[in-house]
Every structure is written in C-alpha cells, then in structure tokens.
Amino acid sequence: MLTTGALRAHLLAARLAGPVATSREESLRSYRAFAARDPRVLIGLDPEWTWGQGDLIRLMADKCGVSADPAHTSGHDVIDPERTLAALDAFADRLGEVAERSGAVLLGTGHPHRLLGFYAALADALSAAGCAVLTPAHGRSVDITTRFGLRTYNLDYVQGVGLVREPGPERTGCEPGAHTHSPLPVRTVLGAAAEAGGVLPELVIGDHGWVCGAGQLGFEAIGLADTDDPALFVGEAEGSVSVAVPLDDAVRSAYYRPLTRYVLNRACLSQ
C-alpha cells in the first residue's frame, strides 16, 4: 500500500506537484483566453458566471496552489501537493461509489501519450468490479479545428479508453493517439450512445474536453488538469465537474503509476 506521505514525496520528486514544467506565462495566457471565452480554452464548458483574469487567478490559487499575485508573471507554476492529494482522494471516492453499484463508465483522454496507462488501469479495475466500460462510436470520424486548420480524426478505444487518431493504418512505434483538448470526441460518443438507445455512463473519467464536454451535457465527470487548464476547475466551482485533480499532465507516463496504485487502493479496487 502506498502511503499518503510516500505519494506526496513522489508527486514532488516527479514534478507532478510542487514546481512544475508549466510556466506562469502559459497559465496567464490561458486565463486571458478563458476570460475572453475562447473555445480553445473553454474546451466544451459554457460557464454560467463571468470569469475575469483576476477571478481565474484567485480560483486557480485556491484549487491548485499557484500564486495568487497578479504581478507574478514569470517562472514555473507551483502546485500544492496537499491539494493534489485531497483531489485524488475525492477522485478515488467517486470511482469507489460507481464501482459499488456496478455503474457504467466512459473513459477518454486527450493526452494518450502520457495518461493512457493511468486510465487503462482504471478501466481494467472498474471492469473487474462489474462496471460496463462503454466504447460507443468506435471508428467514427470527428472533424476538429487545430492550429493547422480543420483535421479529421477517428475515434478509437485502447484498453477501454477513448482517444482520437489520425486516419490511416496504425504504424508500429507511433504514439497511441493524438493530443487534443477538444470536446467533440465526447460529444460524438455520447450522442451516438443516446441515438442508439444504448447505456449511458454514470461517470465520465478523463481530461480536457472529455471531462468538460461531458460535464456540460449533465454527466458526472471527474478528471486531471494542469495549471494552464482552468476550464476543469471553473467547472468544478460551478458544479458541472465533480472533481478536478491539479497536477502536471505531461510528465513521463511511468510517473503516474504510483497515483494509479493509490487511487485504486483508496477506491477498494486493487486487484
């Protein structure tokens, strides 16, 4: 069993919390874009309240532990590991609750190259506990606006985790999927499930647009978010996202394994 103290030490050593790679400049840029309601930063959320940059700085200081000083404009962001631990506990509790009632779940990621293993382990444990791990709209195309223009991607599932890939045959040694913040994949997935009269998820687990897009549609959603992704924390503050876990979402995939063990143990899902 991984103790809270051991996980705290790991969070700091792996730079999942404490000083992280995300810069203050990146975060402030995201806060300004969110305040201007840029859809690339809203990632599926339609905020009920008006959020100015100052409001977002105060929110992110409260939720993540970053500096609350608007005059602090450079350097690395800092995530308070105590906030990460508290959010991981809440995240695990939601997993335990849905597992206890064998509820249907949907998992998806916009960071497959880093976080696929984390979510895949959750999917495996939830399936073993009797939860239906949903995979609607497999193979369906999704058009997503990127900085390179409109691109077509295909929905895929790897070990029960939704992601998008570029069209064409899968190549050995390539990344498992494409990086995206878009809510369109989860909207497509949930729309397809509803149209088919199929089972809908009781809980959506993931990051970026998978969480905000699902939460905006009224589904319970929990996920991971970095300091430059204010949408999940705004969603949590407004009630459309149940849990947002503050951490660096782009460290080496192996560094998330202790988090997996901790979460599954707390959720009573360890195998």
FIDODO-80308 format. One record per residue (C-alpha): residue number from 1; residue in one letter; x, y, z. Coordinates in pm, 1 decimal. Layout:
BEGIN
@nr->NUM&rest->a&u->X&v->Y&w->Z
...
END
This chain:
BEGIN
@nr->1&rest->m&u->0.0&v->0.0&w->0.0
@nr->2&rest->l&u->131.5&v->344.1&w->-96.4
@nr->3&rest->t&u->102.5&v->582.3&w->197.5
@nr->4&rest->t&u->-2.5&v->944.6&w->166.5
@nr->5&rest->g&u->346.6&v->1050.5&w->271.1
@nr->6&rest->a&u->510.6&v->832.6&w->7.1
@nr->7&rest->l&u->278.3&v->965.6&w->-262.2
@nr->8&rest->r&u->342.8&v->1324.1&w->-155.9
@nr->9&rest->a&u->716.0&v->1262.0&w->-189.0
@nr->10&rest->h&u->663.2&v->1106.7&w->-531.7
@nr->11&rest->l&u->449.5&v->1398.8&w->-651.6
@nr->12&rest->l&u->731.4&v->1638.1&w->-564.9
@nr->13&rest->a&u->1015.1&v->1420.1&w->-695.5
@nr->14&rest->a&u->839.5&v->1358.7&w->-1030.1
@nr->15&rest->r&u->734.2&v->1725.4&w->-1052.4
@nr->16&rest->l&u->369.2&v->1627.9&w->-1075.1
@nr->17&rest->a&u->324.5&v->1885.4&w->-799.4
@nr->18&rest->g&u->547.2&v->2146.0&w->-641.4
@nr->19&rest->p&u->732.2&v->2346.4&w->-910.0
@nr->20&rest->v&u->602.2&v->2204.2&w->-1240.5
@nr->21&rest->a&u->706.7&v->2240.5&w->-1603.0
@nr->22&rest->t&u->404.8&v->2456.5&w->-1689.3
@nr->23&rest->s&u->512.0&v->2819.7&w->-1689.2
@nr->24&rest->r&u->331.9&v->3111.6&w->-1533.1
@nr->25&rest->e&u->329.9&v->3275.9&w->-1875.7
@nr->26&rest->e&u->141.8&v->2979.1&w->-2026.6
@nr->27&rest->s&u->-111.6&v->2978.6&w->-1745.2
@nr->28&rest->l&u->-177.6&v->3352.8&w->-1761.2
@nr->29&rest->r&u->-221.3&v->3327.4&w->-2137.2
@nr->30&rest->s&u->-482.8&v->3056.0&w->-2083.2
@nr->31&rest->y&u->-661.6&v->3262.8&w->-1816.9
@nr->32&rest->r&u->-681.9&v->3560.8&w->-2052.4
@nr->33&rest->a&u->-818.0&v->3340.2&w->-2330.2
@nr->34&rest->f&u->-1073.0&v->3181.9&w->-2095.0
@nr->35&rest->a&u->-1186.4&v->3524.2&w->-1977.2
@nr->36&rest->a&u->-1239.2&v->3614.0&w->-2345.3
@nr->37&rest->r&u->-1439.4&v->3288.9&w->-2386.8
@nr->38&rest->d&u->-1202.1&v->3143.5&w->-2641.3
@nr->39&rest->p&u->-1349.7&v->2798.5&w->-2724.2
@nr->40&rest->r&u->-999.2&v->2650.5&w->-2746.4
@nr->41&rest->v&u->-963.7&v->2710.7&w->-2371.3
@nr->42&rest->l&u->-1327.7&v->2660.2&w->-2269.7
@nr->43&rest->i&u->-1292.9&v->2301.3&w->-2408.4
@nr->44&rest->g&u->-1665.8&v->2234.2&w->-2401.6
@nr->45&rest->l&u->-1760.0&v->2434.5&w->-2094.3
@nr->46&rest->d&u->-2020.2&v->2710.6&w->-2115.5
@nr->47&rest->p&u->-1956.4&v->2899.0&w->-1789.4
@nr->48&rest->e&u->-2260.0&v->3029.5&w->-1604.7
@nr->49&rest->w&u->-2064.7&v->3305.0&w->-1431.1
@nr->50&rest->t&u->-1846.5&v->3582.0&w->-1566.3
@nr->51&rest->w&u->-1479.4&v->3498.4&w->-1511.8
@nr->52&rest->g&u->-1220.7&v->3773.7&w->-1548.7
@nr->53&rest->q&u->-849.1&v->3705.1&w->-1540.1
@nr->54&rest->g&u->-831.2&v->3813.2&w->-1175.5
@nr->55&rest->d&u->-1115.2&v->3577.4&w->-1084.4
@nr->56&rest->l&u->-934.0&v->3290.8&w->-1254.4
@nr->57&rest->i&u->-605.3&v->3364.6&w->-1080.1
@nr->58&rest->r&u->-784.7&v->3357.4&w->-743.4
@nr->59&rest->l&u->-969.6&v->3036.1&w->-835.5
@nr->60&rest->m&u->-653.4&v->2861.0&w->-951.4
@nr->61&rest->a&u->-468.7&v->2974.0&w->-638.8
@nr->62&rest->d&u->-746.1&v->2815.9&w->-433.1
@nr->63&rest->k&u->-778.9&v->2496.3&w->-638.4
@nr->64&rest->c&u->-413.6&v->2435.7&w->-733.0
@nr->65&rest->g&u->-199.5&v->2647.2&w->-504.0
@nr->66&rest->v&u->-48.5&v->2865.5&w->-775.2
@nr->67&rest->s&u->45.9&v->3222.5&w->-689.7
@nr->68&rest->a&u->-249.9&v->3449.9&w->-620.9
@nr->69&rest->d&u->-40.3&v->3756.9&w->-702.9
@nr->70&rest->p&u->-138.2&v->3907.0&w->-1043.6
@nr->71&rest->a&u->202.9&v->4075.2&w->-1054.3
@nr->72&rest->h&u->371.5&v->3733.6&w->-1058.3
@nr->73&rest->t&u->405.2&v->3686.6&w->-1434.2
@nr->74&rest->s&u->701.8&v->3456.2&w->-1498.5
@nr->75&rest->g&u->873.2&v->3141.2&w->-1385.0
@nr->76&rest->h&u->734.8&v->2794.9&w->-1317.5
@nr->77&rest->d&u->390.5&v->2741.4&w->-1174.3
@nr->78&rest->v&u->370.8&v->2567.5&w->-837.7
@nr->79&rest->i&u->102.3&v->2313.9&w->-744.7
@nr->80&rest->d&u->38.4&v->2247.2&w->-377.6
@nr->81&rest->p&u->77.0&v->1868.2&w->-329.4
@nr->82&rest->e&u->-177.9&v->1877.6&w->-45.5
@nr->83&rest->r&u->-441.2&v->1997.1&w->-291.3
@nr->84&rest->t&u->-343.0&v->1721.5&w->-533.8
@nr->85&rest->l&u->-370.8&v->1458.8&w->-260.2
@nr->86&rest->a&u->-710.5&v->1587.1&w->-143.7
@nr->87&rest->a&u->-841.9&v->1586.3&w->-500.9
@nr->88&rest->l&u->-705.0&v->1235.2&w->-564.9
@nr->89&rest->d&u->-893.4&v->1118.5&w->-256.6
@nr->90&rest->a&u->-1216.5&v->1270.7&w->-389.5
@nr->91&rest->f&u->-1144.6&v->1122.5&w->-734.8
@nr->92&rest->a&u->-1094.4&v->775.8&w->-581.6
@nr->93&rest->d&u->-1411.3&v->808.6&w->-375.7
@nr->94&rest->r&u->-1614.0&v->871.1&w->-693.5
@nr->95&rest->l&u->-1458.9&v->561.6&w->-852.1
@nr->96&rest->g&u->-1543.1&v->355.6&w->-545.8
@nr->97&rest->e&u->-1902.9&v->475.6&w->-545.5
@nr->98&rest->v&u->-1965.8&v->388.9&w->-910.8
@nr->99&rest->a&u->-1792.1&v->51.6&w->-868.5
@nr->100&rest->e&u->-2005.9&v->-31.8&w->-564.8
@nr->101&rest->r&u->-2321.7&v->-1.7&w->-774.9
@nr->102&rest->s&u->-2160.3&v->-153.2&w->-1088.8
@nr->103&rest->g&u->-2239.5&v->162.8&w->-1282.3
@nr->104&rest->a&u->-2148.0&v->218.9&w->-1645.0
@nr->105&rest->v&u->-1840.2&v->433.0&w->-1708.2
@nr->106&rest->l&u->-1675.7&v->611.0&w->-2000.1
@nr->107&rest->l&u->-1305.6&v->691.8&w->-2006.1
@nr->108&rest->g&u->-1129.9&v->917.7&w->-2253.4
@nr->109&rest->t&u->-811.4&v->1118.8&w->-2285.9
@nr->110&rest->g&u->-667.0&v->1398.2&w->-2494.0
@nr->111&rest->h&u->-321.2&v->1306.0&w->-2359.4
@nr->112&rest->p&u->-285.2&v->941.8&w->-2467.6
@nr->113&rest->h&u->93.0&v->955.6&w->-2493.5
@nr->114&rest->r&u->117.7&v->1039.0&w->-2120.5
@nr->115&rest->l&u->-202.9&v->931.0&w->-1949.8
@nr->116&rest->l&u->-331.5&v->627.9&w->-2140.3
@nr->117&rest->g&u->-175.6&v->385.6&w->-1891.1
@nr->118&rest->f&u->-335.4&v->564.8&w->-1595.0
@nr->119&rest->y&u->-685.4&v->548.8&w->-1741.6
@nr->120&rest->a&u->-640.5&v->196.8&w->-1881.2
@nr->121&rest->a&u->-562.9&v->66.4&w->-1532.5
@nr->122&rest->l&u->-877.7&v->233.9&w->-1400.9
@nr->123&rest->a&u->-1084.1&v->85.5&w->-1684.3
@nr->124&rest->d&u->-948.7&v->-261.6&w->-1611.8
@nr->125&rest->a&u->-1021.5&v->-235.3&w->-1239.5
@nr->126&rest->l&u->-1371.2&v->-95.2&w->-1292.4
@nr->127&rest->s&u->-1450.0&v->-370.9&w->-1541.4
@nr->128&rest->a&u->-1331.3&v->-633.6&w->-1292.8
@nr->129&rest->a&u->-1563.3&v->-476.6&w->-1033.9
@nr->130&rest->g&u->-1862.3&v->-529.1&w->-1264.4
@nr->131&rest->c&u->-1884.1&v->-187.0&w->-1430.4
@nr->132&rest->a&u->-1964.5&v->-168.3&w->-1801.0
@nr->133&rest->v&u->-1677.6&v->20.5&w->-1967.9
@nr->134&rest->l&u->-1850.4&v->186.2&w->-2262.3
@nr->135&rest->t&u->-1699.8&v->221.6&w->-2610.8
@nr->136&rest->p&u->-1964.8&v->392.4&w->-2829.5
@nr->137&rest->a&u->-1896.0&v->540.4&w->-3174.7
@nr->138&rest->h&u->-1580.3&v->335.4&w->-3226.8
@nr->139&rest->g&u->-1432.0&v->420.6&w->-3565.3
@nr->140&rest->r&u->-1647.6&v->726.2&w->-3621.4
@nr->141&rest->s&u->-1484.7&v->1035.7&w->-3774.3
@nr->142&rest->v&u->-1459.0&v->1366.6&w->-3589.2
@nr->143&rest->d&u->-1357.8&v->1696.3&w->-3751.8
@nr->144&rest->i&u->-1153.6&v->1905.0&w->-3507.7
@nr->145&rest->t&u->-1019.2&v->2255.9&w->-3561.3
@nr->146&rest->t&u->-648.0&v->2267.4&w->-3481.7
@nr->147&rest->r&u->-379.3&v->2532.8&w->-3519.3
@nr->148&rest->f&u->-311.2&v->2372.8&w->-3858.4
@nr->149&rest->g&u->-674.1&v->2404.6&w->-3971.5
@nr->150&rest->l&u->-959.7&v->2155.3&w->-3977.1
@nr->151&rest->r&u->-836.9&v->1798.5&w->-3930.9
@nr->152&rest->t&u->-1030.1&v->1471.8&w->-3942.9
@nr->153&rest->y&u->-962.2&v->1215.9&w->-3671.6
@nr->154&rest->n&u->-1105.8&v->873.0&w->-3597.9
@nr->155&rest->l&u->-1242.7&v->770.1&w->-3261.4
@nr->156&rest->d&u->-1069.9&v->466.7&w->-3117.2
@nr->157&rest->y&u->-1052.5&v->281.4&w->-2786.9
@nr->158&rest->v&u->-736.4&v->134.2&w->-2639.7
@nr->159&rest->q&u->-786.3&v->-87.3&w->-2334.7
@nr->160&rest->g&u->-1124.0&v->72.2&w->-2279.7
@nr->161&rest->v&u->-1001.2&v->432.2&w->-2307.3
@nr->162&rest->g&u->-1135.0&v->664.1&w->-2576.2
@nr->163&rest->l&u->-897.7&v->873.0&w->-2786.8
@nr->164&rest->v&u->-864.0&v->1004.7&w->-3139.3
@nr->165&rest->r&u->-618.9&v->901.6&w->-3408.2
@nr->166&rest->e&u->-523.5&v->1043.8&w->-3742.8
@nr->167&rest->p&u->-674.6&v->842.8&w->-4028.7
@nr->168&rest->g&u->-467.4&v->570.2&w->-4189.1
@nr->169&rest->p&u->-309.5&v->245.8&w->-4078.5
@nr->170&rest->e&u->-156.0&v->236.4&w->-3732.7
@nr->171&rest->r&u->223.4&v->244.2&w->-3750.5
@nr->172&rest->t&u->443.8&v->48.6&w->-3512.6
@nr->173&rest->g&u->628.4&v->268.6&w->-3266.0
@nr->174&rest->c&u->398.4&v->569.6&w->-3312.3
@nr->175&rest->e&u->211.5&v->748.4&w->-3036.2
@nr->176&rest->p&u->-108.4&v->570.0&w->-2926.9
@nr->177&rest->g&u->-325.4&v->863.7&w->-3033.8
@nr->178&rest->a&u->-344.0&v->1236.2&w->-3096.6
@nr->179&rest->h&u->-323.0&v->1514.2&w->-2839.6
@nr->180&rest->t&u->-641.1&v->1720.7&w->-2828.5
@nr->181&rest->h&u->-832.6&v->1945.2&w->-2590.6
@nr->182&rest->s&u->-1149.9&v->1928.8&w->-2799.9
@nr->183&rest->p&u->-1488.5&v->1832.1&w->-2651.0
@nr->184&rest->l&u->-1606.1&v->1699.7&w->-2988.8
@nr->185&rest->p&u->-1493.5&v->1339.3&w->-2927.1
@nr->186&rest->v&u->-1700.3&v->1302.1&w->-2610.0
@nr->187&rest->r&u->-1998.2&v->1481.5&w->-2766.1
@nr->188&rest->t&u->-1981.0&v->1240.6&w->-3058.6
@nr->189&rest->v&u->-1952.0&v->939.5&w->-2828.9
@nr->190&rest->l&u->-2238.8&v->1040.1&w->-2600.4
@nr->191&rest->g&u->-2457.4&v->1142.9&w->-2894.7
@nr->192&rest->a&u->-2403.1&v->806.9&w->-3063.2
@nr->193&rest->a&u->-2488.5&v->618.5&w->-2744.2
@nr->194&rest->a&u->-2807.7&v->819.6&w->-2698.6
@nr->195&rest->e&u->-2914.4&v->780.3&w->-3061.0
@nr->196&rest->a&u->-2867.8&v->405.3&w->-3042.0
@nr->197&rest->g&u->-3070.7&v->385.6&w->-2721.7
@nr->198&rest->g&u->-2769.8&v->231.6&w->-2552.5
@nr->199&rest->v&u->-2639.5&v->252.2&w->-2199.4
@nr->200&rest->l&u->-2519.6&v->596.0&w->-2093.8
@nr->201&rest->p&u->-2234.5&v->646.0&w->-1847.3
@nr->202&rest->e&u->-2297.5&v->718.6&w->-1482.6
@nr->203&rest->l&u->-1944.9&v->857.4&w->-1461.6
@nr->204&rest->v&u->-1707.3&v->1001.1&w->-1722.6
@nr->205&rest->i&u->-1335.8&v->989.0&w->-1636.4
@nr->206&rest->g&u->-1063.8&v->1169.1&w->-1828.2
@nr->207&rest->d&u->-916.5&v->1509.4&w->-1902.7
@nr->208&rest->h&u->-960.2&v->1819.7&w->-2116.0
@nr->209&rest->g&u->-1265.9&v->1815.6&w->-2342.1
@nr->210&rest->w&u->-1369.0&v->1464.9&w->-2234.9
@nr->211&rest->v&u->-1444.7&v->1599.7&w->-1886.0
@nr->212&rest->c&u->-1573.7&v->1948.1&w->-1965.7
@nr->213&rest->g&u->-1776.7&v->1832.6&w->-2265.6
@nr->214&rest->a&u->-1944.0&v->1556.3&w->-2064.3
@nr->215&rest->g&u->-1999.7&v->1775.4&w->-1759.6
@nr->216&rest->q&u->-2160.7&v->2045.2&w->-1970.8
@nr->217&rest->l&u->-2406.6&v->1783.9&w->-2101.7
@nr->218&rest->g&u->-2505.7&v->1690.9&w->-1747.4
@nr->219&rest->f&u->-2296.5&v->1377.9&w->-1694.8
@nr->220&rest->e&u->-2096.8&v->1337.4&w->-1376.6
@nr->221&rest->a&u->-1734.2&v->1388.9&w->-1478.0
@nr->222&rest->i&u->-1400.3&v->1372.5&w->-1298.8
@nr->223&rest->g&u->-1051.1&v->1428.0&w->-1429.4
@nr->224&rest->l&u->-695.9&v->1553.9&w->-1418.2
@nr->225&rest->a&u->-587.7&v->1905.7&w->-1513.0
@nr->226&rest->d&u->-275.6&v->2119.7&w->-1529.5
@nr->227&rest->t&u->-247.4&v->2479.9&w->-1414.7
@nr->228&rest->d&u->-299.6&v->2610.3&w->-1768.5
@nr->229&rest->d&u->-634.9&v->2426.8&w->-1799.4
@nr->230&rest->p&u->-870.6&v->2646.9&w->-1595.8
@nr->231&rest->a&u->-1187.1&v->2503.7&w->-1753.3
@nr->232&rest->l&u->-1198.3&v->2192.7&w->-1533.7
@nr->233&rest->f&u->-1155.7&v->2399.0&w->-1217.8
@nr->234&rest->v&u->-1419.5&v->2650.1&w->-1327.6
@nr->235&rest->g&u->-1647.1&v->2353.5&w->-1398.7
@nr->236&rest->e&u->-1578.7&v->2221.4&w->-1050.4
@nr->237&rest->a&u->-1652.6&v->2561.8&w->-895.5
@nr->238&rest->e&u->-1980.2&v->2590.3&w->-1088.1
@nr->239&rest->g&u->-2084.1&v->2228.9&w->-1030.1
@nr->240&rest->s&u->-2061.3&v->2080.9&w->-1379.5
@nr->241&rest->v&u->-1738.9&v->1889.7&w->-1298.6
@nr->242&rest->s&u->-1736.1&v->1675.5&w->-984.3
@nr->243&rest->v&u->-1359.8&v->1652.5&w->-925.7
@nr->244&rest->a&u->-1061.6&v->1822.0&w->-1090.5
@nr->245&rest->v&u->-720.6&v->1694.2&w->-978.4
@nr->246&rest->p&u->-440.3&v->1951.5&w->-1011.0
@nr->247&rest->l&u->-115.4&v->1804.5&w->-1143.1
@nr->248&rest->d&u->128.4&v->1828.2&w->-1432.6
@nr->249&rest->d&u->-38.3&v->1628.8&w->-1709.6
@nr->250&rest->a&u->268.3&v->1591.2&w->-1931.8
@nr->251&rest->v&u->539.3&v->1412.7&w->-1733.5
@nr->252&rest->r&u->663.2&v->1063.0&w->-1824.4
@nr->253&rest->s&u->381.3&v->807.8&w->-1829.1
@nr->254&rest->a&u->557.5&v->585.5&w->-1573.9
@nr->255&rest->y&u->536.9&v->864.8&w->-1316.2
@nr->256&rest->y&u->157.8&v->824.5&w->-1297.3
@nr->257&rest->r&u->176.1&v->459.4&w->-1185.4
@nr->258&rest->p&u->203.4&v->537.5&w->-812.8
@nr->259&rest->l&u->-107.4&v->757.1&w->-849.2
@nr->260&rest->t&u->-287.5&v->462.8&w->-1007.4
@nr->261&rest->r&u->-198.0&v->236.6&w->-715.7
@nr->262&rest->y&u->-301.3&v->498.0&w->-460.8
@nr->263&rest->v&u->-635.6&v->572.8&w->-627.2
@nr->264&rest->l&u->-727.9&v->207.5&w->-681.1
@nr->265&rest->n&u->-637.4&v->119.0&w->-323.9
@nr->266&rest->r&u->-846.3&v->401.9&w->-179.0
@nr->267&rest->a&u->-1136.0&v->308.1&w->-407.4
@nr->268&rest->c&u->-1107.3&v->-56.5&w->-288.0
@nr->269&rest->l&u->-1039.1&v->-160.7&w->-648.1
@nr->270&rest->s&u->-685.9&v->-300.7&w->-606.4
@nr->271&rest->q&u->-651.5&v->-635.9&w->-781.5
END
